[in-house]
Amino acid sequence: MDLLYIILQAAPKQDWSFIYMMVAIVAIFYFFIIRPQQKKQKEIKQARESMKVGDSVVTSGGIYGKIKEITDRHIILEIADGVKIKVDKSCVFATIDDTQAK
């Protein structure tokens, strides 16, 4: 009986401050890094879905052009008179008006 009493008193107490600190760090990462990134990706997706034939766009490679045709996965851009290229839809980011406004 005395041995059990000694063991129970010698056992370390639970340190909750470490757990609180870890929860705070996760919350900070979520609100300052993850959530804004998800919001930005949602805006980019909505902008891509709202594109239509005739819009002026810029690709991730910096090529400016005008949309001539839109399919499920690709966009046909006219970058000069009679010069058309096929670009993956995920590479088209913003319209020229949006980039110049910023």
N, C-alpha and C positions, 0 to 999 in steps of 0.2 A: 504494500500500500504506500509506503513512504517513497519507494522507487518511482512509482507512477506519478505521484505528486511532484517529485523533483523534475521528472521529464516534462510534465505539462507546463511547469513554470519556466523551464529552460527553453521551450519551443519559441521560435521567433514569432513576433506579432506580424500580422498582414500589413504590408506597406502599400496603402491605397494611393499615395501621392504619385507613384510611378504609373499606375493605371490611369489616373486622371490626366497626367501629362501626355500619355500616348493618345488618349481620346482627343485631347486638345490639339495635338499635332495633326491627327487625321482630319479633324474638322477644319483646321486652317488650310491644309492641302486641298480639301474639297472645295471650300468657298473661294479661295484665291487662285487655284490653278485648274482644277478639273472642271468646275462649273462654268467659268468663263470660256474655256476651250470648247465645251459642248455647245454653248450658246453660239459661239462663232461658227462652228461646223453646221449648226442648224440654219443660220443665216445664209451661209454659202450654198447649202443644199436648196433652200427656197429660191435663191437667185438663179441657180442653174435650172430649176424647174420652170421659172417664169420667162426664160429666154425664148425668143421667137425668131422666125426668119426675118432678116433685115436688121437685126440688132448688131451694133458694133461691139466687139469683145476683144479681150487680150488673153493670151494663153499663158501658162506657167513659164514657158520659154521666152516670153516677151514678144510674141508675134501678134500684131494687131491685124484684125480682119473683120469681115462682115459675114454673118451667118447666111448661108445659102440653102442649107438643108439640115434637118435634125432627125436622127434616128434614135433608137433606144440607148445605144452605147456610144455613138459617134456623132460628130458635127462636121459638116463640110463648110470650110471657111474660104472666102475669096480674099486673098491677101494683096492682089493686084489685079488689073484688068485681065481677065481670062486665066488667072492663076488660082487654082483651087487646091486646098489640102484637106486631108481627112485627119481629124484630131479626136482623141478620146474625150468624152464628155467631162471626165474628172479633171482634165487639164485646163479647162476654160474657167476662169475665176470671176472676172468682173467685167462690166461694160466699161467702155472708155469714159463715159460720162461720170460713172461712180469713182473711177480712179482720179480723174481731174478735179472732182469736187472736194476730195480729201486733200 
